[in-house]
Amino acid sequence: MSKLSENFRSLSDVWEFLRVAARLWAAQYLKARLPVPELLRRFTPPVRGVPQEDHADALQRYVWWWLARPWFPVRSNCWTRSLALFELLRRHGFGDVGLVVGVRRDGADLSGHAWLIRGGVPFLEPTGEEVVGMRPMFTHPEEEAEEP
């Protein structure tokens, strides 16, 4: 019980932790079955509440905790992670967060990445280096369309 109380301040934190797992699973499952416009519609809830920075940090910690578990059925990738975080952040009042998908040329190949932006800069990216040289293909919602 003490381990639980070290990681969660309240029962609502525990529920949020479990909600993160459910949304990661839903993002992975639905991204393979829905066209992108429908997927974005489903993962764009109305903005609720006033954003609190500690909520964003907790959500990011929970996401990375789940994705680090080898037994968790969701594999870590930027699209799943960004989609789930985008939805969860909007539910916590972060209406100024956008979801960006971009590409860059790596020699003869193209590589892609999905990330979140806030105030025109990458938000909750592990290092930020992943977006260097990326050319945004689309930003959702469109009014957040500012390059990194």
C-alpha positions as CSV (number, residue, x, y, z in Angstrom):
1,M,0.0,0.0,0.0
2,S,2.8,2.4,0.7
3,K,4.1,2.0,-2.9
4,L,0.7,3.0,-4.2
5,S,0.6,6.1,-1.9
6,E,4.1,7.1,-3.1
7,N,3.0,7.3,-6.7
8,F,-0.6,8.6,-6.4
9,R,-2.0,11.5,-4.4
10,S,-5.6,10.4,-4.7
11,L,-8.0,7.9,-6.1
12,S,-8.6,10.2,-9.1
13,D,-4.8,9.9,-9.9
14,V,-5.2,6.1,-9.9
15,W,-8.2,6.4,-12.3
16,E,-6.2,8.7,-14.5
17,F,-3.4,6.2,-14.6
18,L,-5.8,3.5,-15.8
19,R,-7.5,5.9,-18.3
20,V,-4.0,6.5,-19.9
21,A,-3.6,2.7,-20.4
22,A,-7.1,2.5,-22.0
23,R,-6.5,5.5,-24.3
24,L,-3.1,4.1,-25.4
25,W,-4.8,0.8,-26.2
26,A,-7.7,2.5,-28.1
27,A,-5.2,4.7,-30.1
28,Q,-3.2,1.6,-31.2
29,Y,-6.3,-0.4,-32.0
30,L,-8.3,2.3,-33.9
31,K,-5.4,3.8,-35.9
32,A,-5.2,0.5,-37.8
33,R,-9.0,0.5,-38.4
34,L,-10.1,4.0,-39.1
35,P,-9.2,6.7,-41.7
36,V,-7.2,9.5,-40.2
37,P,-10.0,12.1,-40.3
38,E,-12.3,9.8,-38.3
39,L,-9.5,8.9,-35.9
40,L,-8.8,12.6,-35.2
41,R,-12.5,13.3,-34.7
42,R,-12.7,10.6,-32.1
43,F,-9.6,11.7,-30.3
44,T,-10.5,15.4,-30.2
45,P,-12.9,15.8,-27.2
46,P,-14.1,19.2,-26.1
47,V,-11.7,21.1,-23.9
48,R,-12.7,20.8,-20.3
49,G,-11.3,22.7,-17.3
50,V,-8.3,24.9,-16.8
51,P,-4.9,23.5,-17.7
52,Q,-2.6,22.7,-14.8
53,E,1.0,22.0,-15.8
54,D,1.4,19.2,-13.2
55,H,-1.4,17.3,-15.0
56,A,0.6,17.4,-18.2
57,D,3.7,16.1,-16.5
58,A,1.7,13.3,-14.7
59,L,0.1,12.3,-18.0
60,Q,3.4,12.1,-19.7
61,R,4.9,10.0,-16.8
62,Y,1.9,7.6,-17.0
63,V,2.2,7.2,-20.8
64,W,5.9,6.4,-20.6
65,W,5.4,4.0,-17.6
66,W,2.8,2.0,-19.6
67,L,4.9,2.0,-22.8
68,A,7.9,0.7,-20.9
69,R,6.1,-2.4,-19.7
70,P,7.0,-5.4,-22.0
71,W,3.7,-7.1,-21.1
72,F,1.6,-4.1,-22.0
73,P,-0.1,-4.8,-25.4
74,V,0.7,-1.4,-26.9
75,R,4.1,-0.8,-28.6
76,S,5.7,2.6,-28.2
77,N,5.5,4.8,-31.3
78,C,5.1,8.5,-31.8
79,W,1.7,8.3,-33.5
80,T,0.0,6.3,-30.7
81,R,1.7,8.2,-27.9
82,S,0.9,11.6,-29.5
83,L,-2.7,10.8,-30.3
84,A,-3.4,9.5,-26.8
85,L,-1.7,12.4,-25.1
86,F,-3.5,14.9,-27.3
87,E,-6.9,13.6,-26.2
88,L,-6.0,13.3,-22.5
89,L,-4.5,16.8,-22.5
90,R,-7.7,18.3,-24.0
91,R,-9.7,16.6,-21.3
92,H,-7.5,18.5,-18.8
93,G,-8.1,21.9,-20.4
94,F,-5.1,22.1,-22.7
95,G,-7.0,23.4,-25.7
96,D,-3.8,25.1,-27.0
97,V,-2.1,21.8,-27.8
98,G,-1.8,20.7,-31.4
99,L,-1.0,17.4,-33.0
100,V,1.6,17.5,-35.8
101,V,2.6,14.8,-38.3
102,G,5.7,15.6,-40.3
103,V,8.4,14.1,-42.5
104,R,12.1,14.6,-43.3
105,R,14.5,13.2,-45.8
106,D,17.1,10.9,-44.4
107,G,19.4,10.2,-47.3
108,A,17.2,8.5,-49.9
109,D,14.5,7.7,-47.4
110,L,11.7,9.6,-45.8
111,S,11.1,9.3,-42.0
112,G,8.0,10.5,-40.3
113,H,7.2,11.6,-36.8
114,A,4.2,12.7,-34.8
115,W,4.5,15.2,-31.9
116,L,2.5,17.7,-29.9
117,I,3.0,21.5,-30.0
118,R,2.0,24.2,-27.6
119,G,2.7,27.8,-28.4
120,G,4.4,26.8,-31.7
121,V,7.1,24.6,-30.0
122,P,7.3,20.9,-29.4
123,F,5.5,19.9,-26.2
124,L,6.2,16.9,-24.0
125,E,8.8,15.5,-26.5
126,P,11.4,13.3,-24.8
127,T,14.3,15.3,-26.2
128,G,12.9,17.6,-29.0
129,E,15.6,16.3,-31.4
130,E,13.1,14.0,-33.1
131,V,11.4,17.0,-34.7
132,V,14.6,18.7,-36.0
133,G,14.4,19.0,-39.8
134,M,10.8,17.7,-39.9
135,R,8.5,19.3,-42.3
136,P,4.9,19.4,-41.0
137,M,2.5,17.6,-43.3
138,F,-0.6,18.5,-41.2
139,T,-1.4,19.9,-37.8
140,H,-4.6,19.2,-35.9
141,P,-6.5,21.3,-35.1
142,E,-5.6,23.5,-38.0
143,E,-5.5,26.7,-36.0
144,E,-2.5,25.3,-34.1
145,A,-0.5,25.1,-37.4
146,E,2.8,26.7,-36.4
147,E,6.1,25.1,-37.4
148,P,8.5,23.9,-34.7
